[in-house]
Amino acid sequence: MTVYLMNIYGTQDDETWFVDRYKATGKKLNMGKSCVRFKTIDDLPLELIGEAIARTPVANFIQMYESVKGKP
């Protein structure tokens, strides 16, 4: 299974924060550019995933997305 965190991929500071916090949980991190792979739900630190999503306000994510893809 995979969860995609495009907001973590978008900024180096957030990615570094996430990787450090994930390692501190003691769980094995299997991460691509924006994806975190896991075999069971117990392998995923759900509170950290929630924190990672909450770090990026929706307006900031939309602005980041539009700057890459262009406005419709």
N, C-alpha and C positions, 0 to 999 in steps of 0.2 A: 504494500500500500504506500501511497505517497501523499504528502500534503505540500502544496506550493505556497511559498511565502515571497511573493514578488516584491513586497516592501523591504524585505531583508536583502534581497538581491540588489535593490536600487541604491543602497547607500553603504559604503564601506564601514562606517561607524556602527550602524545597526547590525551588519553581518558579524563584525568582530564581537559586539555585545552578545549576540545570539550564540555564537560558537562557544564563547567563554562560559556563558550561563548553562548551555546544554551540557558541556563537559563537567560542570560542577554538580550536575544531577547524578552523575555516575552511570548514566545510560550511554550506550554506544551511538555516536553520531554517524549517520550515513547520509551525506548531503551532496547534492549537485549544486548548480548555480542558484537555483531558487527552490529546489525540492528537498524535502526531508523524507527519506525512505525508512519504512519500519515494517516489521513482520506481524506484530500484534499490537493492539492498542496499549497494552502494558509497557511496550517498548518506547512509547511516546510520552514525554512529560507535558501533559495537557495544560497545566497551569502556565508553563513557559510559552507554549504555542499561543495561548490567549494573550499573554503579556506582549508577545512579539507582534501580534495583530493589532493590539491596542496602541502600540507605540506610534503608529502612523494614522493621523486623523484622515478621515475619508477625503476631505478637500485636498489634502496634500497628496494623497495617492492619485486622485483624479488629475491633479496638475502634473504629477510625474508621468502618468500614463499619456496624457495629451501632448506633453513635450516630446515624447518618443514616437508616438503614433500619429500625432497631428489631430486637430479638432475635426469632428465630422462635418 
